[in-house]
Amino acid sequence: MTFPLAAFDPRYDLKLEREIDVPVDLVWKAWTTPAHLRQWFVPRPWTIADCEIDLRPGGIFRTVMRSPEGEEHDNAGCYLDVVRHERLVFTDTLLPGFRPAPKPFFTGALLLAPSGGGTRYTALAIHGDAATRDSHEKMGFHDGWGTVATQMVDYIKSGAL
């Protein structure tokens, strides 16, 4: 069951919006297939060392990000909403099966809409308070999420999907 997201609140939320020149179905495939997501989901030279996707509400969404020095960050959460070719809502506030997580950070939403032959691409990072939002922004949300959106488009255009 799909529910509307809360209205964007710039005190708590971050947003990346783009018109990208690849079709919605390929963006969806890039976001929902572990082998494809591993190719673009972190800014290079970082890599995705592991990825699990169980594409259903309560199903796992987990990535392990690896630095060039070998440092790893395991990010686990679950999907809250999955609407094929339209939206993915996921969070690290809940683990698979909706078990509460010990250290929640944010809820993410990917919103897709056809736009000409391409896609209107909106990525939201929804936080529980202004301090967490500000911390995420200082970590480089806009540059990082923008870089991976560009990497995703380049990957799709390479014909790898």
N, C-alpha and C positions, 0 to 999 in steps of 0.2 A: 504494500500500500504506500503510495507516495503522498507526502505532505509538503506544503510549501515551506521553503526555508525562511527563516527570520529575515527581515529587511536588512540589507547591508548597513552596518553601523561603523563608521570610520574610527570610532574610539576603540573598538574591539576587533575589527576585521581588516584583512588585507585582500586586495583584489588585483588580478592580472587579467586584462581583456585584450584580445587580439582578433583580427581577421586573418585567418591563415588560408593558404591556397592549396589545401589538400581536403578531400571529402570527409564528411563525418564518419562514414563507415570505417575508413582507414585509421582515423584518430581513435575511434573506439577500439579497434583491434590492437593498436599500439599500446593503449592503456590497460587492456584486459587480458593480454597474453604474456605470461612471464618471460618467455624467450625474447619477445620484442621489447618489453619494458626494460629489460636489463641493458639494452643497447643505448638508451638515451636518458634515463630517469634521473641521473645526477650530473652536475657540471663536470666535464673532463678536466683533469686527469683522474678524478674519482671514478669508481666503478660500482656496479651492483654485483655483489658477490653471491647473493642468493635472493630469491623472490618466490613468494607463495601467494596465489590468488584463488580464492573460493568465492566466485562471483554470485553471492546471494546475501541478503540481509543476515547479519550474524556470522557470515563467512570471513575467513582470515584474509587480510591484506598485510603482507609482511615483506619488507625489503631489508637487506643488509648492505649498507653503504661502506665501501672500503677506500681509504685514502691511499695515495701512492706509496706511503710508508708502511702500509699494512694495518693501520688503525681501522677498526670496524665499529659501526653503529647499527645496532639491530633495532628496527622500528616495526613494532607489531601493533595491529589494531584490527578492526573489523569494518565491514560495509554496513551502512545504515539503510541505504537506498540504492537500487540498481534499476535504471530505466534504459534499456538498450538504445544506443545512439543518441540519448538525450542527457542523462546525468548519472554521475557516480557520487555518492556521499559516503565518506569513510572517516573514521576517527581513531585516535589512539587513546581516547578516554575509556573505551570499552575494548576488551580483548574478544577473540572469537567466542561465540555463544553468548555475547553480551555480558561477560564477566567484567566488573569494574577493574580498571588498570590502576596500578599503584602511583604512577606519575604522569597524569594526562598533560598534554601540551596543546593540542588543537584538533579541530574537525575540519576536514577538507571537502570541498565540493567542486566537481568538474561539471560545467554546464556546456552542452554542445547544441548548436543549431545550424542548419544549412544556411549558407550565405553565398548566393551565386553558385559557382562550382566548388566553393570552399566551405569553410566552417567559421562560425562565430564561436570563439573559444574563450570561456570564462573560467578562471580558477579562483576559488575563494579559500581563505584560511580564516577560520572562525575561532576566536579565543574566548576564554572565560573571563579575562580581565584585561585592562589596558596595559598593565605591566608586561604580561605575556605577549600581547600584540606588539608592543614596542620592542621587546627582546627579539621577537621573530623578524621584525623589520630590520633591526641592527645586525642580525645574523646574515642579512642579504636576501630577504625574501624576493624582492622585485628582480634583482639581478639573477639570482639562482633559478627561480621559476621561469623567468624570461629566457635564460640560457637553455634550460631543458626543453622549453617549448620549441625553440629554434632547432635544437638537436633532434627533437621528435620529427619536426617537419623535414629536416634534411634526411633523416633515416627513412621516412615514408617515401620521399622523392627518390631515394637510392634504389627503390624497387625491391627492398628486402621483405616487404609484406606480401 
